[in-house]
Amino acid sequence: MESVLQHFLYQAGQKDAAAALHSAINDTPTPEEIARHPQLFEAVKD
């Protein structure tokens, strides 16, 4: 179901919303979250 919603978000030009949905489904941070809290993700980059 989530992948269908993600597909329609991309088709509607809502790439940020689709990316956020993808991140939430996969429990991964979005680039915006990483930029907002770089100290939390600093160790993950290495």
C-alpha distance (Angstrom), angle and dihedral (degrees) to the residues before:
residue distance angle dihedral
M1 . . .
E2 3.79 . .
S3 3.79 92.2 .
V4 3.82 90.2 54.3
L5 3.79 90.7 51.7
Q6 3.78 90.2 46.1
H7 3.82 90.4 51.5
F8 3.81 92.4 51.9
L9 3.80 91.7 46.8
Y10 3.82 89.7 54.5
Q11 3.80 91.1 46.3
A12 3.82 90.2 51.5
G13 3.80 90.8 52.2
Q14 3.80 93.4 -108.1
K15 3.80 94.8 133.0
D16 3.81 94.6 152.4
A17 3.80 91.7 52.7
A18 3.80 91.4 46.0
A19 3.81 90.9 49.6
A20 3.81 91.0 48.9
L21 3.80 90.4 50.2
H22 3.81 90.5 49.3
S23 3.81 90.6 50.2
A24 3.79 91.9 48.8
I25 3.80 92.5 49.6
N26 3.80 92.5 48.6
D27 3.80 94.7 37.2
T28 3.81 92.0 -123.8
P29 3.79 126.2 135.0
T30 3.78 120.9 -108.1
P31 3.82 118.9 -124.3
E32 3.80 87.4 -107.3
E33 3.81 91.4 56.1
I34 3.80 90.9 48.8
A35 3.81 91.0 49.7
R36 3.80 91.3 48.0
H37 3.82 94.4 49.8
P38 3.82 107.3 24.3
Q39 3.81 93.9 158.5
L40 3.81 90.4 62.0
F41 3.79 93.2 54.2
E42 3.80 100.2 34.8
A43 3.81 94.5 98.1
V44 3.80 91.9 46.9
K45 3.82 93.1 61.2
D46 3.82 93.4 62.4
